[in-house]
Amino acid sequence: MELQGKNVVVTGAGRGIGEALAREFHARGANVVLADLRGARDVAATLEGAVGLDADVSTEAGNRALVEQSIEELGQIDLFFANAGVGTGAGVVETPEDDWELAMNVNVHAHRWAAKYLLPDWLERGDGYFCSTASAAGLLAQIGSGPYTVTKRAAVAFAEYMAITYGDRGVKVTCLCPQGVNTAMLHAGDDALPGGNVVKAAGDVLEPADVAVEVADTIEREGFFVLPHPEVAGYTQLKAENPERWLGGMRKLQRSVMGS
């Protein structure tokens, strides 16, 4: 896919990976709508021709409104990047139900709701591109957070389902699965992403701009997975070949970093 001249929507674009993605797509000539609860308009103001929208993707109505408003602004949507995410929640016993619900809504259902309103046009045209930010946790696990592990795994599964189900009908899919990225979520403390220190200890912490370049390169060659941390592929292979060894290694990492 050539990004030059394409109409692109990025959620969670007020900061972090989403902001970096929007800036990279804009630099490659795309027409960009940035959406977030806050901050998207400020970022858009720094990008000539970009549009910032306030959007709450934690509800179906919010996703429908975002798709409709973006079509009003762009004429049509060529690529939708479901990047918004939350890192709430800890253990199964400790995590309030509201945190589970928020994680499911933003990290999983938002992808489904967006696709629900994007697919009719894409299937009619025989062309569309759905991208999502999941996590290395979606392929592996997030020590310290049940909701993050479960929802990011589901995000990967949904991206795979989209690629399988609609790939022969012109819909392309790319799924971003990074490990540590230098964002507010990673550094916000245990309330935001329990086990964040584990992520930092597991490998390099990359800059969002560098991740965005790799994402854009992958989209241009229409690849499925973006794994900015190459070791994640090795961990995933080990998990498939020897799950007991992998689980033992994860418990060892948990003990070494979290002391439990």
N, C-alpha and C positions, 0 to 999 in steps of 0.2 A: 504494500500500500504506500503510495506517495502522499505524504502529509501536506505538501504544498497545495493550498486552496481547499483543503477539506474542512468540514464543519465539525468541531470537536467540543464535547462537554466534559468537564472534569469536576467531580464532587470532592468535598474536603479540600478545596483549592485555596483556602485562606492562609495556609501555612504548610510547612513540612513537605512531604512527598507530593501532595496534590499541587501545591504552589510550584514546585520544581517541574512537575509534569506540564503544567499549563505554560510555564515559561519556555520549556524546551519545544513543545508543540508550536507555540507562537513563533519561536525563532526559526522553525522549519517551514513557516509559511501558512500554518493552519489558522482558521478563524475560530476563536476560542471563547466559550462561555465558561466562566468560573463560578462554582456554586459552593456555598458553605453556610453554616449557621451565622458566622461572622467572619469578617476579614476579606471575603472574596471581592467585594467592591473596591477595597483599597488596593489589592494586588492588581485587579483589572485596570485600575486607573494608571498604572505604570506601563501598561502594554497597549500600544496603539491599536485601536479598533476592537479590543477585547471587551467583553460584557461581563459584569459581575452581578450575580443574583443571590439574594438571601434564600436559603432553602433548608428545609428540615427533612432529611431523607429517612427519618426513623418512622415515618408513616407512609401508607400507600398514597394518601392524598398529596403528601409532600412530593413524592416521586412523580406522580401524574402531573402535578402543577409544574414541576421542573422540566419535564419532557415537553409539555405544551408551551411553556414560556420560551424554552430554547428553540423550538421550531418557529415560534413567532419572530425570534431574533435572527435566526440563521436561515430560515427557509426549509431546511431539512437537517437531520443529524446524521453524519456519516460515521462518527465514532463516539461512543459513550464510555467514559472511564469511571466506573464505580469505585472510587478510591476512599471515600469517607469511612472511618472506622473508629471504634472505641476499644479501650483496653481495660475495662472495668472487671471486677470480680476476682475472687481468690479460690479458696477451697470449696468443696461441695457443701459442707456444713455451714461455713461462715458467710457464704455469698447470699445476699438478699435476693428474693425473687425479682425485684425491680431491676437489679443489675443483669440477671440472666435475660430478662425480657429486652432490655436496652441493647445488650450485645447481639441477641438474635435479630432484632429489628434493623440495626445499623449494619452489622457485619454480614448478614445473610439475606434477610427479607428485602432490604433496600435493593440488592442486586436483582432479586426476582421481580420486585415491583417495577423497577425501571425497565427490565426486559419485557414485562407484560405490555407496556405502552410503547416500546420501541419496535417490537417484532412485527406487528401488522404492516407497518410501512416498509420495513426492511425486507420482509418476505415478498411483498408486492413488487418491490423494486429488484429483488434478487441480489441485494447488496447491503451490507451493514457490518459494523465492527464493534463487538462488545469486549471491553477490557475491565479487569477487576484487580484490586489490590487485596491479596490474601496475606500470606506470611509463610515463612519457613515452618512456623508452628502448624500451618495447615497440612504440611507434608509430614511433620514430625510431631512435636508437642511443645506446649509452653509450660515450663516448670513454674508452678505458683499460681496458675490461673486456669481453672476449669472452663469458664465461659470463653476465654480467648482461644483455648485449644479447640473446643467443640465448634465454635462458630467459624474459625478460620479453616478448619477441616471441611466444614460444610461449604464454605465459599469456594474452595478448590473443587469440590464435587459438583457444585452448580456450574462452574466454568467448564468442567469436563462434559457435563450433560449438555450444555449449550453447544459445544463444539461437535459433539456426536449427533445431536438431534437436528441441528440446523446447518451444519457445515456443508452439506450437499445442496443447500438452498441459498447459498451466497453469504451466509453469516460467518464471519471470522471471529476468533476468540483468542485473547492473550491474557494470561494470569501471572501477576507479579507476586513472587514469594521470597521477599528478602529476609535476612536475619536482622542484625543490628543496623539501624539507620539513625543518624544524628537528628532526631526530632524531639519535640516537646513530650510526646508520649513516652519515649524511652527514658527520658530524664526526669519525669514528673514525680517519681517515687512510687512506693508500693501501692498507693491508692489508685494510681492510674494504670500501671502495668506490673502487677506482682511478678517477681522474678526477673525484673529488668536487669539486675546485676548479673544474672545467669546469661542473659543475651549478650551483655557486654563481654563476659568472660569466654563466651563460646567462639568468638571470632572477631574480625575487624568490624568497627563501626564506620559505615560508609556515609558520605555526604549525600543529601537528597539530590543535588544536581547531577552527581555521577550516576546515581540510580536512574534518573530520568533519561539520561543519554542512552543507557543500555536498554531501557524500555522502548524508546523511540526507534532505536536500531532494530529491535526485535519486531516491532509493529511493521516496520518497512519491509522486513523479509517474511512477515506473517507467521512468526513462530508462536508456539503456544506458551511455554513456560519462560519466564524471566527469572533466572537465579543469579542475582548479583554476587552472592557468596557461593563460589563453586563447590565448596566443601559440602553444601547441603545435598547436592546430588549423590555424593559418596555416603552421607548419612542415610539417605533414603534407600540406597541400594543395600546397605548393611541391614537396615530395618527389615527389608523384604527377605533377605537371605538368611538372617539369623536374628529373629525378633527378640529372643531371650537375651542374647548378648547386648542388643541395642537397649532394651529396657533396663538391664543391669547398668549399662554405661550411663543412662540418663539418671538413674537413682544415685549413682556415684557423683555425677556432676551436681545434682541437687544437694547432696550432703556437703560437698566441698565448698559450695558457694553460699548456701542458705543454712547449713548446719542442722538440717533435719531431713 
